[in-house]
Amino acid sequence: MAFRDRCVVVTGASRGLGAGLARSFAARGMRLALCSRQAPALVDHAEVLSRRADVRDADAVQRFAEQAEERFGALDLWINNAGILEPIEPLRSLQPRDFQHNLEVNLMGVVHGTQAFLAHLRRRGGEGVLVNISSGAARRPSAGWSAYCAAKAAVERLTECVALEEREAGLRAYAVAPGVIDTDMQAMIRATPEARFPERPRFEARKQDGRFSSPEFIAGQLLRIAFEERPDEVLLRLPEEPR
């Protein structure tokens, strides 16, 4: 397999897209370093480092990166995938601590993962690819998603800055909006009252039509970006999986 010797890090690998990416990369014979607050989707063995780590904790993420380096040596691709959608309701009704929690996971989690990967690259030398999972919400506002939209917009600008700062150091950085996957997050959206999220009918219609991309398709697209096409653009939107 073309990617068999590559090592990929995935945060938020216990469920949803992260778990799907982990399984798809494993099926391609890749070595994996997985972390999440709950147990990752794949158990620890020679080709998989599986650890519980909260991306809000910079020290925990750094320890995880060091463990991955100790086991696998060079880390080729780091995917900051861990994220949450909540709280879903108008800003006027939000508790500041809930908004802050979203930013701690969706933005600071990316900061911590990115810093850990950069430290690894400076220790090891060589090239590496950073993928920060973004969303269409970074560019398209939605009522009820103020925290999520703000965090994802910040992730995109953060990634652009890192791409400029580390270009000469061998890093290629991308913020990738993967499209819509039918995960627990989507189920939560469809269960949210319209008073809190007026766009719910749009997501219900997508469910009825079955218009989702699979984690397997997204995994292939990310590997294409990282190791084959190597685009110059930093902000990328994946196409919808053909049906």
Secondary structure, 3 states (H helix, E strand, C coil): CCCCCCEEEEECCCCHHHHHHHHHHHHCCCEEEEEECCCCCCCCECCEEEEECCCCCHHHHHHHHHHHHHHHCCCCEEEECCCCCCCCCCHHHCCHHHHHHHHHHHHHHHHHHHHHHHHHHHHHCCCEEEEEECCHHHCCCCCCCHHHHHHHHHHHHHHHHHHHHHHHHCEEEEEEECCCCCCHHHHHHHHCCCCCCCCHHHHHHHHHHCCCCCHHHHHHHHHHHHHHHCCCCCEEECCCCCC
